[in-house]
């Protein structure tokens, strides 16, 4: 099926098409994270911990539209009666906000130096569109940097597990007999390894001088090396039915090698299922990253991911008084839902029975 025809079929169904647009926007945002962010990924100001979201004003005191939106800084005070920290707006000075202005310097694609940002502000303006966390991190900016990890780390596992599973299952299904029994019993033994306990062991034995991203990448790679077994069983079943078809028998008759038959003629016939499986597997890796980081086994501070950003939302007081900390959870929900909806549509398109 041509990509144009494939895209048209998705476009006809509004819900999967909307899911596709949402995912494309998400990946565009994380690709240009520094452009959209207000602060660098390393920014932290503990003096501004749990500051509420900044209010943006477009109308002045005379109820007239202003040329540039503006905001006010917050001042922090301590309430001795209730023993709480309170933030109040300091309306003695306005801070103008503009689009496509200058900010901190960063490297676009790691090559080109620039300081162009979507939103710019004065240096002394504490603009936090989604408030701050306990460490004074800007939640809005960290959503972009955290999305880089949460939305892409799963593809590393897919690049490892799917090729291994496809070739392993293809060899097992094509040769059959003793080879099939040995390979499938091995795969079943690998499937019986409890991944949760393996994660705890890996988290405890990995060197302490590794960065959190290095640790999590290694853990993901190791999990991928044991996660291909279930996928290989499905490929093996498909190959068992494909290898008995007449055109495969004809190719064997003219003397084609077994390697060529498996790689060039049998495995490509499973491509529809592979595409569907990849689309439906990405959400599970997003949830796995979020869950591991939430439990403290994944990405660690000061690095950001949607999972470790959501850890603070487990406290009832934060849910009640600081709802902006729930934003990463909402984005995880939207991303997983979009992948599942799009995956179901792709399955309907590529399934020959439908």
N, C-alpha and C positions, 0 to 999 in steps of 0.2 A: 504494500500500500504506500502510495506517495505521501510525503509529509503534508502537502497542500490538502489532499483529500482527508487525511487524518485530522488536520486542524479544523477543517470545515465541519466534520462530524462532531467535534467537541464544541465548536462555536454554536451549533444548533441547539444544544442543551444549555440553558442559561446558568444553572447552578454549577456544573463542572467548569464552564467557561469562566465564571466568577472566581472559582477556586484557583484556576490557572492564573488569572490576573493577580490575585492576592499573592500567590507564590512568586510570580515574576517580580512584583513590587518589593517583596521582602528581600529577595536576593539582590535586587538593585540597591536597596538601602544599605545592606551589610557590605556590599562591594565598595560603596563610596561612604563608608561609615564616618571617616574623618571629616568629610565635606558636610555631612548633616549634623555631626556632633557639635556641641558647644564647648566642650572641654576635652582634653586628651584623656586617654584610657587610664593614665596614672594619677589623674587629679583626685585629690582628697583634701577636705578641710574639716577636721573634727570639730572646730568651733561652730560649724553650721550643721551639725548633726540633726537629722529629722526636721530640717526646714521644710515648711509646706510649699506646694507649687506657687511660683510667682504669678501674680495677676498681671495680665496685659491689657492696657487701656488704649482705646482708639478715639475716645471722646474726652475733651477737656472739661474744666469746671463750668464752662458756659454752654455745655451740651453741643459743642461744635466738633466736627471731625478734624483730627490733627494730621499733619503731613506724615509723621512717623509715629507708629505705636510706641508706647513708653511703659515703663514699669518703675516700681520703687523697691529699694532694698528693705530687708527685714532687720529689726533689732531684736536681740534675744534678751529676755528678762527672766528672773527667777521668782516664781510665786511662792512666797514664804508660807502662805496660809495652806495651800494644797501641796506644797513641796514639788512643784512641777515647773518645767521650763516652758515659757510661752514666747511666741513670735508675734511681733506687731510691726505693721508697715511704717517706715520712716518717710513721711510725705514732704520732707523738707527739700528733697532733691529728686528730679526726674531723670530717668536714664533712657535715652532714645534707643529704639531697636530698628534695625534695617535689614533688608534682604540682600544677599550676594555682597557681603562685606568681608573685611579682613579679621582674622583671628589668630589662633596659634598656628605655628608652621608644622606641616606634615609632608610626607612623601606619597604622592598619588601612585598607586600600583607599586610602591616601594622604589620608584625611580625618580619621578618628577617632584621637585620641591615646590610647594605652594602654600599659601595661607588663606586661600579663598574658602569661604563657608556660606552655607545657605542663610544662616542667621548670624548677624554680628551685633556686638554690644560694646559699650565702654569697658575698659579693663577693670575698673573698680565696681562694676555692676555684678551683683550676685544673682544672675538669672538662672533659675532652675524650673524648667517647664513642668517637670513631674516630681519636684521635690528632691530631697536627699535621703540617704540611708543613715545608719548609725555611725558610719565612718566619714560622713560628709561627702560621699560620692554622688555625682549628678546622675540620677536614675535615668533621665532622658538620654544622655550620652552613652551610658553603659548598656542601654538596650541595643544599640547598634553594634558595639564591640562584643557584647555577649552573644548576639545573634550569629556572628561570624563563626563561633565555636558550635553553638547549639544546632545550627542549620547545615553545617558542613562536616562535622566530625563523623557523622554516620556514613558519608560517602567513602571514607577511608576503609571502614569495615566492609562495605559492599565491594570495593575494588579488590579486597583480599578474599572474601568468602565466596563470592559468586563465581569467579573463574575456577577456583579450586573445586567447588561443588559441581560445576557444569562438566569439567573434564573428568573428574572422579566418577560421577554418575554415568557419564557417557561411556567410559571404559567398562564399568561394571555391567551396564545393560547390554552392551554390544557383545562382549566375550561370553558372558553367562557362565554357567557351570561352576567349577571350583573357584575361579577367579571372582565371580559374582558373590559367592557365599563368603569368601574371605574379606572382600572389600566391604560388603554390607554389614558383616558382624563387627568389623573395625569401626565403621561409621556409627553403629548402634552403641558401641562402647564409648565413643566420644560424646554422643548425645546424652549419655547418662551422667556425665560430669556436671555437678551442681555449680552453675555459673555464679550464684550469689556468694557461696563460700569461697570460690576461687577468687572472686573480687576482693574479699576481705584479706585473704592470704597475700595476694599481689600487692595490695595497698600497704601491707605491713613490712614486706621484704624489699620493696623497691628502695634504691638509695635516696637518702634525705636531701641530697644536693641537687636532685632533678627538679626542674621547674614543673609547675602543676600541669602545663600543657604537654610537656614531655611525658610525664607520668600517665596522664589520661590517654595520650596517643598510644603509648605502649600497651596500656591495659586494653584499649579498644582493639588494637592489632591482635593481641593474644586471644581475646574473646572471639574475634572474627575467625581465627584459626581453628576454633572448636565449634563455630556456628554454621559452618558450611555443610555439616553432616545431614541435617534435615532437608536442605535444598537438594543435595545430591540424590537422596532417595526419590524425590519427585522426578528429577531428570532421568534417573535410571528407569523408572516406570514408563516414561515417554519414549525412551530409546528402545525399550523392549518391543513396543508396538511399531515404531518406525522402521526398525532394522528388517522386519519381515515383509515390507512393501516391495513391489515388483521392481521399482527403479533402483533400489538398493541392491537387489539380487543381480540386476543387469550390470551395475557398476562393478560388483565383485567378479562377475563373469569375464569382463574385459581386462581384469588384472590390476585394478586399483589397489593401492596399499591400504592396510587397515587404518593407519594414521590419517591418511587422506579422506577415507570414508567417514571416520568419526568427526574430524575437524571441519571438513568442507561440505559434507552432505547430510550428516545426521544432526549434529549440534545446532546448525543454523535453523533446523526445523523446530527447535524449541525456543526460538528467539521471542515469539509472542508471549510465552509464559514467563520468560526471563524478564522482559520489560514490565509485565504486570507485577511480578514478584518484587522487582526493584522499587517500583512506585509504592507498593504496599509495605515494604520493609523499612523505608526511610522514617515513617512516623514512629516505629518501634525504637529506632536508634535515637531519635530526638527525645522520646520519653525516657530511654535508658540513660542518656547523658544527663537529663534534668534530674532524674531520680538519684543517680550516683552523686552528682554535685550537691543535691539537696541533703544527702546523707553524709557529705563530707569526704566521699571517696573519689570524687572527680576533680573538677577545676577548683583550685583554691584561690583565696584572696591573696594578692590584689587583682589577679586576673578575673575577668568577668565572664559569666555564662548565665543564661536564663535560669538554670537550676540553682546555682549558688546565690543569685539575686533573690530568689524566691524563699530562701531559708528564713529570712527575717519575718516573712508573712505567716510563719507558723505560730507566732505569738498573738494571742487574742487581742491584746492592747493595740498592736500594730494594725491588725485587721480593722479594728473599730475606729481608731483615731488617725491612722496613716494609710488609707486605702490605696494610695498611689504605689505602695510597695507590691500590690497584687498585679501590676501591669505585666511583668514577665509571665505569670501564669496564664493571663488572658492571651498573650501572643503564642505561648505553647499550644493552647487549645485551638487557636485559629490555624496555626501551621499544621498540626496533626489532622484536624478536620479537613483542611483543604487537600492534603495529600491523600487522605482516604477517599474523599469524594472524587478526586481526579483519577485515582487508581481504579475505583469501581467503573468509571466511564471508560477508561482505557481497556479494562477487561471486557466490557460489553462490546467494544469496537473490534478487538482482536480475537475474541472467542468465535471460532467458526460455527458453533452451534447456534449463535444468535445472529 
